[in-house]
Amino acid sequence: MGGRELMAQVLEFKLPDLGEGLTEAEIVRWLVEVGEVVAVDQPVVEVETAKAMVEVPCPYGGVVTARFGEEGTELPVGAPLLTVAVGEPADGGEPEGSGNVLVGYGTAAPPARRRRVRQAPAVRQAAHEPSPAGPVNGSPGSSHAGADRAPATGHAERAVGHAEPAVGHAEPATGRGIRAAEPAPFAGRPVDGPVPVISPLVRRLARENGLDLRRLAGSGPDGLILRADVEDALRAGATAVSEPFRADDPHAPVQGNAARAGTAQAIASQATASRASGTRVPLKGVRGAVADKLSRSRREIPDATCWVDADATELMRARAAMNAAGGPKISLLALLARVCTAALARYPELNSTVDTEAREIVRLDAVHLGFAAQTERGLVVPVVRDAHARDAESLTAEFARLTEAARTGTLTPGELTGGTFTLNNYGVFGVDGSTPIINHPEAAMLGVGRIVPKPWVHEGELAVRQVVQLSLTFDHRVCDGGTAGGFLRYVADCVEQPAVLLRTV
């Protein structure tokens, strides 16, 4: 034959790592249909992470043969997104992907799948439907615990997803079966073979809480265990501990801890379902990320807050004079940021982070200043890189650019991570004070309330001045109250007398 013979080859494209600390993403909109021809690096799906909306390009060109997940589905990093049939040379040469799925986040080409062996419908149905769980704790019949599991078939990469979750009816000693809500948070017996977990965050969460992942049934594709499954299981365990069965209760189930927790969760779920009358809003996307980060901050950081009122009249006059001189307008936030960077130069303890594993405080050289921005998608904290090296005009321009990107949902993961100190202007909400939660793993946050006319003693006389309340929430591990108080006092002095900044310019 004169030409090279081609044969069909199916490549699986998995959800890539979209940025620092991101372990899952929600499918917002598919950009291609099954059967559609795609080009190399063509965007195929729009996903929403905890930090931004991202269009994900496929590194392969060919015909889309399958999509995994409907719009609104949350997938972990590494889960299959779609498969593409491409032409492969008959000599077995591997087609090469583009390598760069997202700018700055290169990915290696996924392994090829020449054929995917599908299970028969009856077997596939059995692999995803609960089956009666056998007796536990060594009771008669436990030797047959794995007899009805569906065989693990198909591609080697996904073999773990075909083991049937050992979930079903938790049978108390009285014989009264209670069907657990699907997917049940706990399996009735350990699952043999590999545990279907991709995310290291899920493994760490389970390990830190002493949870055996082999007893967990995943709610992800093909039984994949997600973070939500682990959190549900931990809540179920807490329910079982807070409301244990009495030792003299004749109806107490003769089961192990995991099975008992599963039964307790099933009872609690049924009771909650019968009482619930409100609306449940999933904690996912930006809201879920904020919840996780703030919860971690509260768990790990021993924070304290100090505050002071300051006369901002002279700062407002200085800004008005700057803007009257011509050129780009200077924002108030930029002036406050300039004050922050000057204060951090004097008190570098607050521009630091704590390495808990090494038991060390890491003082950082550069100031990457985060600022809280409220958007329709929720609270985000864009980061101004090298804020200490910028003047008021440069800070104003960067704040404006990042604020607009936050409003339109186009911030990149790199623009939302890596902050060392946060400036929170909650005065835009019309409030005077707050005790904000530190943006983990930073060590401090400066809060600024609204600037309003108030009676104030100025030069020995009562006058109406523009007054603002400043607050500093700080990690007590990195410094004591004297350092924090000195930082806040310096900030207040600069607000009251902007000429103080001239000493640090």
C-alpha positions as CSV (number, residue, x, y, z in Angstrom):
1,M,0.0,0.0,0.0
2,G,1.2,3.5,-0.8
3,G,-0.1,5.3,2.3
4,R,0.1,4.5,6.0
5,E,-2.8,2.6,7.3
6,L,-4.7,4.3,10.1
7,M,-6.7,2.7,12.9
8,A,-9.0,4.2,15.5
9,Q,-7.6,5.0,18.9
10,V,-9.5,6.3,21.9
11,L,-7.8,8.7,24.2
12,E,-9.2,9.7,27.6
13,F,-8.8,13.3,28.7
14,K,-9.0,13.8,32.4
15,L,-9.8,16.9,34.4
16,P,-6.3,18.6,34.8
17,D,-5.0,20.4,37.9
18,L,-6.3,23.9,37.4
19,G,-4.3,25.6,40.0
20,E,-2.7,25.6,43.5
21,G,-4.9,23.9,46.1
22,L,-7.8,23.1,43.7
23,T,-9.0,19.5,44.0
24,E,-12.3,19.6,42.1
25,A,-14.4,21.6,39.6
26,E,-18.0,21.9,38.7
27,I,-19.1,21.4,35.1
28,V,-20.9,24.7,34.1
29,R,-21.3,24.2,30.3
30,W,-20.3,21.7,27.8
31,L,-18.8,23.3,24.7
32,V,-18.9,20.2,22.5
33,E,-21.3,17.4,21.8
34,V,-20.7,13.6,21.4
35,G,-19.8,13.0,17.8
36,E,-18.5,16.5,17.2
37,V,-15.0,16.9,15.7
38,V,-12.6,18.9,17.9
39,A,-9.2,20.4,17.2
40,V,-6.1,20.3,19.3
41,D,-6.3,22.8,22.2
42,Q,-10.0,23.6,21.4
43,P,-12.0,24.5,24.6
44,V,-14.4,21.6,25.3
45,V,-15.9,22.4,28.7
46,E,-16.4,25.4,31.0
47,V,-15.9,24.6,34.6
48,E,-16.1,26.6,37.8
49,T,-13.5,26.0,40.5
50,A,-13.4,27.5,44.0
51,K,-11.5,30.4,42.5
52,A,-12.5,31.1,38.9
53,M,-14.5,30.1,35.8
54,V,-12.2,28.3,33.4
55,E,-12.5,27.0,29.8
56,V,-10.6,23.7,29.6
57,P,-9.0,23.0,26.2
58,C,-8.5,19.4,25.1
59,P,-4.9,18.4,24.1
60,Y,-6.2,16.0,21.4
61,G,-7.9,16.4,18.0
62,G,-10.5,13.9,16.8
63,V,-14.1,12.9,17.3
64,V,-15.7,13.1,20.8
65,T,-17.0,9.7,21.7
66,A,-18.1,10.2,25.3
67,R,-18.6,12.9,27.9
68,F,-18.5,12.2,31.6
69,G,-20.8,14.2,33.8
70,E,-23.8,16.4,33.2
71,E,-23.8,20.2,33.7
72,G,-23.8,20.9,37.4
73,T,-21.8,17.8,38.2
74,E,-18.7,18.3,40.5
75,L,-15.7,16.2,39.4
76,P,-12.4,15.7,41.2
77,V,-9.1,16.5,39.6
78,G,-8.0,13.4,37.6
79,A,-11.5,12.2,36.8
80,P,-12.3,11.5,33.2
81,L,-13.9,14.5,31.3
82,L,-14.3,13.0,27.8
83,T,-12.9,10.5,25.3
84,V,-11.7,11.4,21.8
85,A,-11.3,9.0,18.9
86,V,-8.2,9.9,16.9
87,G,-6.3,8.4,14.0
88,E,-3.3,6.3,15.0
89,P,-0.5,5.1,12.7
90,A,-0.6,1.4,12.1
91,D,3.0,1.1,13.3
92,G,1.7,1.8,16.8
93,G,3.1,5.3,17.2
94,E,1.5,7.3,20.0
95,P,-0.2,10.6,19.0
96,E,1.1,13.5,21.0
97,G,-1.0,15.9,22.9
98,S,-0.4,19.6,23.1
99,G,0.9,19.3,26.7
100,N,-0.5,22.6,27.9
101,V,-4.1,22.3,29.0
102,L,-4.0,25.7,30.7
103,V,-1.4,28.4,30.5
104,G,1.0,27.9,33.3
105,Y,-0.4,24.4,34.2
106,G,1.1,21.9,31.8
107,T,-0.1,18.3,31.8
108,A,1.4,15.2,30.4
109,A,-0.5,13.4,27.6
110,P,-2.9,10.8,29.1
111,P,-2.4,7.1,28.4
112,A,-4.2,5.8,25.4
113,R,-7.2,3.4,25.5
114,R,-7.5,1.3,22.4
115,R,-10.6,-0.5,23.6
116,R,-12.7,-0.2,26.7
117,V,-14.3,-3.4,27.8
118,R,-17.8,-2.6,29.0
119,Q,-19.7,-4.7,31.5
120,A,-22.9,-6.5,30.6
121,P,-26.0,-4.5,31.6
122,A,-26.9,-6.9,34.4
123,V,-23.4,-6.8,35.8
124,R,-23.1,-3.0,35.5
125,Q,-26.5,-2.6,37.3
126,A,-25.4,-4.9,40.1
127,A,-22.2,-2.9,40.5
128,H,-24.1,0.3,41.3
129,E,-27.1,-1.0,43.3
130,P,-27.0,-1.8,47.0
131,S,-26.9,-5.5,47.9
132,P,-27.7,-7.0,51.3
133,A,-24.6,-6.7,53.5
134,G,-23.5,-9.9,55.2
135,P,-23.1,-10.3,59.0
136,V,-20.1,-8.5,60.5
137,N,-17.7,-8.9,63.4
138,G,-17.0,-12.5,62.6
139,S,-20.6,-13.7,62.8
140,P,-21.7,-16.8,60.7
141,G,-21.6,-16.2,57.0
142,S,-18.9,-13.5,57.1
143,S,-16.6,-15.7,54.9
144,H,-19.0,-15.0,52.0
145,A,-18.8,-11.2,52.3
146,G,-17.3,-10.8,48.9
147,A,-19.1,-13.5,47.0
148,D,-21.6,-11.2,45.3
149,R,-19.2,-8.4,44.3
150,A,-19.2,-7.6,40.6
151,P,-16.0,-8.3,38.8
152,A,-13.6,-5.4,38.2
153,T,-13.3,-5.2,34.4
154,G,-12.5,-2.5,31.8
155,H,-9.5,-0.3,31.5
156,A,-6.8,-0.7,34.1
157,E,-6.9,2.9,35.2
158,R,-10.5,2.6,36.3
159,A,-10.6,-0.9,37.6
160,V,-11.0,0.4,41.1
161,G,-14.3,2.0,40.1
162,H,-16.0,-1.3,39.3
163,A,-15.7,-2.9,42.7
164,E,-19.2,-3.0,44.1
165,P,-19.6,-0.8,47.3
166,A,-20.4,-3.0,50.2
167,V,-23.5,-1.0,51.1
168,G,-27.0,-1.9,51.6
169,H,-29.3,-3.0,54.5
170,A,-27.7,-2.7,58.0
171,E,-29.5,-5.5,59.8
172,P,-29.9,-5.0,63.6
173,A,-30.1,-8.1,65.8
174,T,-33.9,-7.8,65.9
175,G,-34.1,-8.4,62.2
176,R,-35.6,-5.0,61.4
177,G,-33.8,-3.8,58.3
178,I,-33.3,-0.1,57.7
179,R,-32.3,0.8,54.2
180,A,-29.6,3.5,54.3
181,A,-30.0,6.6,52.2
182,E,-28.1,6.3,48.9
183,P,-25.2,6.7,48.7
184,A,-24.8,5.4,52.2
185,P,-21.9,7.2,54.1
186,F,-20.5,3.9,55.4
187,A,-20.2,0.5,53.8
188,G,-21.2,-2.6,55.8
189,R,-17.9,-4.3,55.3
190,P,-14.4,-3.5,54.1
191,V,-13.8,-3.5,50.3
192,D,-11.0,-5.6,49.0
193,G,-8.5,-4.2,46.6
194,P,-7.5,-0.6,45.8
195,V,-9.5,2.2,47.4
196,P,-11.1,4.4,44.7
197,V,-9.7,7.8,45.8
198,I,-7.9,10.3,43.5
199,S,-7.6,13.4,45.6
200,P,-4.8,13.5,48.2
201,L,-6.9,16.0,50.1
202,V,-9.6,13.3,50.6
203,R,-7.0,10.8,51.8
204,R,-5.5,13.3,54.3
205,L,-8.9,14.3,55.6
206,A,-9.7,10.7,56.3
207,R,-6.3,10.0,57.8
208,E,-6.5,12.9,60.2
209,N,-9.9,11.8,61.4
210,G,-9.1,8.1,61.7
211,L,-11.6,7.1,59.0
212,D,-11.1,3.9,57.1
213,L,-11.8,4.7,53.4
214,R,-12.3,1.0,52.7
215,R,-15.6,1.2,54.6
216,L,-16.8,4.1,52.5
217,A,-19.0,4.1,49.4
218,G,-18.1,6.8,47.0
219,S,-20.8,9.0,45.3
220,G,-18.5,10.0,42.4
221,P,-18.2,8.3,38.9
222,D,-17.9,4.6,39.3
223,G,-17.8,4.8,43.1
224,L,-15.1,7.4,43.3
225,I,-14.8,8.7,46.9
226,L,-15.1,12.5,47.0
227,R,-14.5,14.9,49.8
228,A,-18.2,15.2,50.5
229,D,-18.4,11.5,51.1
230,V,-15.7,11.7,53.8
231,E,-17.4,14.7,55.4
232,D,-20.8,12.9,55.4
233,A,-19.1,9.9,57.0
234,L,-17.5,12.1,59.7
235,R,-20.8,13.7,60.5
236,A,-22.5,10.3,60.7
237,G,-19.8,9.1,63.1
238,A,-20.4,12.2,65.3
239,T,-24.1,11.4,65.3
240,A,-23.4,7.8,66.4
241,V,-21.1,9.0,69.2
242,S,-23.4,11.7,70.5
243,E,-26.4,9.3,70.5
244,P,-25.1,5.8,71.3
245,F,-27.3,2.8,71.7
246,R,-27.8,1.8,75.4
247,A,-26.0,-1.4,76.4
248,D,-29.3,-2.8,77.8
249,D,-31.3,-1.9,74.7
250,P,-32.8,-5.2,73.4
251,H,-33.0,-3.6,69.9
252,A,-29.4,-2.4,69.8
253,P,-27.7,-3.8,66.6
254,V,-24.8,-6.2,67.1
255,Q,-22.5,-4.4,64.7
256,G,-19.1,-2.8,64.4
257,N,-18.5,0.9,64.9
258,A,-18.7,1.7,61.2
259,A,-21.9,-0.2,60.6
260,R,-23.4,1.3,63.7
261,A,-22.6,4.8,62.4
262,G,-24.1,3.9,59.1
263,T,-27.3,2.8,60.8
264,A,-27.4,5.9,63.0
265,Q,-26.9,8.1,59.9
266,A,-29.8,6.3,58.1
267,I,-32.1,6.9,61.0
268,A,-30.9,10.5,61.3
269,S,-31.4,11.0,57.6
270,Q,-35.0,9.7,57.7
271,A,-35.8,11.8,60.7
272,T,-34.3,14.9,59.2
273,A,-36.1,14.3,55.9
274,S,-39.4,14.1,57.7
275,R,-38.8,17.4,59.6
276,A,-37.0,19.4,57.0
277,S,-39.0,22.2,55.5
278,G,-36.3,24.7,54.4
279,T,-34.1,25.0,51.3
280,R,-30.8,23.2,51.1
281,V,-28.0,25.1,49.4
282,P,-24.9,23.0,48.5
283,L,-21.6,24.2,49.9
284,K,-19.6,24.1,46.7
285,G,-17.7,26.4,44.3
286,V,-16.7,29.7,45.8
287,R,-19.0,29.4,48.8
288,G,-17.6,25.9,49.6
289,A,-14.0,27.1,49.2
290,V,-14.6,30.1,51.5
291,A,-16.3,27.8,54.1
292,D,-13.3,25.4,54.0
293,K,-10.7,28.1,54.3
294,L,-12.4,30.0,57.1
295,S,-13.0,26.9,59.0
296,R,-9.4,25.9,58.7
297,S,-8.3,29.3,59.9
298,R,-10.5,29.1,63.0
299,R,-9.2,25.6,63.7
300,E,-5.5,26.3,63.3
301,I,-4.9,30.0,64.0
302,P,-5.1,31.4,67.6
303,D,-6.2,34.9,66.5
304,A,-6.7,38.1,68.4
305,T,-8.1,41.5,67.4
306,C,-7.2,45.0,68.4
307,W,-8.8,48.2,67.1
308,V,-8.6,52.0,67.2
309,D,-10.5,55.0,66.0
310,A,-8.6,57.4,63.8
311,D,-9.2,60.9,62.4
312,A,-9.0,60.4,58.6
313,T,-9.7,64.0,57.7
314,E,-6.2,64.8,56.6
315,L,-5.9,61.6,54.5
316,M,-9.1,62.6,52.6
317,R,-7.7,66.1,52.0
318,A,-4.4,64.6,50.8
319,R,-6.3,62.4,48.3
320,A,-8.4,65.3,47.1
321,A,-5.2,67.3,46.5
322,M,-3.6,64.5,44.6
323,N,-6.6,64.1,42.3
324,A,-6.9,67.8,41.7
325,A,-3.3,68.0,40.5
326,G,-4.2,66.1,37.3
327,G,-3.2,62.6,36.1
328,P,-4.9,59.3,37.0
329,K,-7.2,59.4,40.0
330,I,-5.8,57.8,43.2
331,S,-8.2,55.5,45.1
332,L,-8.6,55.5,48.8
333,L,-7.8,51.8,48.9
334,A,-4.5,52.5,47.2
335,L,-3.5,55.0,49.9
336,L,-4.5,52.5,52.6
337,A,-2.4,49.8,50.8
338,R,0.5,52.2,50.8
339,V,0.1,52.7,54.5
340,C,0.0,48.9,55.0
341,T,3.2,48.2,53.1
342,A,5.0,50.9,55.1
343,A,3.7,49.5,58.4
344,L,4.8,45.9,57.4
345,A,8.3,47.2,56.6
346,R,8.4,48.4,60.3
347,Y,6.7,45.3,61.7
348,P,7.8,42.3,59.4
349,E,6.5,39.8,61.9
350,L,3.0,40.3,60.5
351,N,4.1,39.6,57.0
352,S,4.7,35.9,57.7
353,T,3.3,32.4,57.9
354,V,3.7,29.5,60.3
355,D,5.2,26.2,59.1
356,T,3.4,23.9,61.6
357,E,5.3,20.8,60.5
358,A,8.7,22.4,61.0
359,R,7.5,24.5,64.0
360,E,8.9,27.6,62.4
361,I,7.7,31.2,61.7
362,V,8.6,32.1,58.1
363,R,9.0,35.8,57.6
364,L,8.4,36.7,54.0
365,D,10.5,39.2,52.0
366,A,7.8,40.4,49.5
367,V,4.4,41.8,50.3
368,H,1.7,40.2,48.2
369,L,-1.4,42.2,49.3
370,G,-4.8,40.5,49.1
371,F,-7.9,42.6,49.3
372,A,-11.5,41.3,49.9
373,A,-13.8,41.7,47.0
374,Q,-17.5,40.8,47.1
375,T,-18.9,39.5,43.8
376,E,-22.1,37.9,42.7
377,R,-20.3,34.5,43.0
378,G,-19.3,35.2,46.5
379,L,-16.3,36.6,48.4
380,V,-12.9,36.4,46.6
381,V,-9.5,37.8,47.6
382,P,-7.5,38.9,44.6
383,V,-3.7,39.4,45.2
384,V,-1.6,42.4,44.2
385,R,1.9,41.1,43.6
386,D,4.8,43.0,45.1
387,A,2.6,45.7,46.6
388,H,5.6,47.0,48.6
389,A,7.3,48.0,45.3
390,R,4.4,49.9,43.9
391,D,3.4,53.6,44.3
392,A,-0.1,54.8,44.8
393,E,-0.8,55.2,41.1
394,S,0.3,51.7,40.3
395,L,-1.7,50.3,43.2
396,T,-4.8,52.1,42.0
397,A,-4.5,50.7,38.5
398,E,-3.9,47.1,39.8
399,F,-6.8,47.3,42.2
400,A,-9.1,48.4,39.4
401,R,-7.9,45.7,37.0
402,L,-8.3,42.9,39.6
403,T,-11.7,44.2,40.8
404,E,-13.1,44.2,37.3
405,A,-11.7,40.6,36.7
406,A,-13.4,39.5,40.0
407,R,-16.7,41.1,38.9
408,T,-16.6,39.3,35.5
409,G,-15.4,36.0,37.0
410,T,-12.2,36.0,34.9
411,L,-9.6,35.9,37.7
412,T,-7.0,33.3,37.2
413,P,-5.9,30.9,40.0
414,G,-2.5,32.7,40.1
415,E,-4.3,36.0,40.8
416,L,-6.2,34.4,43.8
417,T,-3.3,32.7,45.6
418,G,-0.1,33.5,47.2
419,G,-1.1,36.5,49.4
420,T,0.9,37.4,52.5
421,F,-1.3,40.0,54.1
422,T,-4.9,41.1,53.5
423,L,-6.6,44.5,53.5
424,N,-10.3,44.3,54.1
425,N,-12.3,47.4,53.4
426,Y,-15.7,46.4,55.0
427,G,-16.6,50.0,55.3
428,V,-18.2,49.8,51.8
429,F,-21.0,47.8,53.4
430,G,-21.8,50.7,55.7
431,V,-20.4,49.2,58.9
432,D,-17.9,50.7,61.4
433,G,-16.1,47.6,62.8
434,S,-15.5,43.9,62.4
435,T,-13.3,41.1,63.7
436,P,-12.5,39.4,60.4
437,I,-11.1,35.9,60.1
438,I,-7.5,35.6,58.9
439,N,-7.0,34.4,55.4
440,H,-5.1,31.2,56.0
441,P,-2.1,30.8,55.9
442,E,-1.4,34.5,56.4
443,A,-0.7,35.9,59.8
444,A,-2.8,39.1,59.8
445,M,-5.5,41.2,58.3
446,L,-6.2,44.9,58.5
447,G,-9.9,45.9,58.6
448,V,-11.1,49.4,57.6
449,G,-14.6,50.6,58.5
450,R,-16.7,53.4,57.0
451,I,-15.4,57.0,57.1
452,V,-18.1,59.2,58.6
453,P,-18.4,62.6,60.2
454,K,-18.2,62.4,64.0
455,P,-17.6,64.7,66.9
456,W,-13.8,64.7,67.6
457,V,-11.5,66.7,69.8
458,H,-9.1,68.4,67.4
459,E,-6.3,70.7,68.7
460,G,-8.1,71.1,72.0
461,E,-11.5,71.9,70.6
462,L,-14.6,69.8,69.7
463,A,-15.0,69.6,65.9
464,V,-16.7,67.4,63.3
465,R,-14.1,65.3,61.7
466,Q,-14.0,62.3,59.3
467,V,-13.5,59.3,61.6
468,V,-12.7,55.7,60.7
469,Q,-12.3,52.6,62.8
470,L,-9.3,50.4,62.1
471,S,-9.0,46.8,63.3
472,L,-6.1,44.3,63.2
473,T,-6.7,40.6,63.5
474,F,-3.4,38.8,63.9
475,D,-2.0,35.3,64.6
476,H,-0.8,35.3,68.2
477,R,1.8,32.7,67.3
478,V,3.9,35.2,65.2
479,C,3.9,38.1,67.6
480,D,2.6,39.5,70.9
481,G,0.1,42.3,71.5
482,G,2.9,44.9,71.7
483,T,3.9,44.3,68.1
484,A,0.3,44.2,66.9
485,G,-0.5,47.3,68.8
486,G,2.6,49.1,67.4
487,F,1.6,48.1,63.8
488,L,-2.0,49.4,64.2
489,R,-0.9,52.6,65.9
490,Y,1.5,53.4,63.1
491,V,-1.3,52.8,60.5
492,A,-3.5,55.1,62.5
493,D,-0.8,57.8,62.7
494,C,-0.4,57.6,58.9
495,V,-4.1,58.0,58.4
496,E,-4.3,61.0,60.7
497,Q,-1.0,62.6,59.4
498,P,-0.2,61.3,55.9
499,A,3.1,63.3,56.0
500,V,4.4,60.5,58.3
501,L,4.7,58.3,55.2
502,L,7.3,60.7,53.8
503,R,9.8,59.2,56.2
504,T,9.5,55.8,54.5
505,V,9.3,56.9,50.8
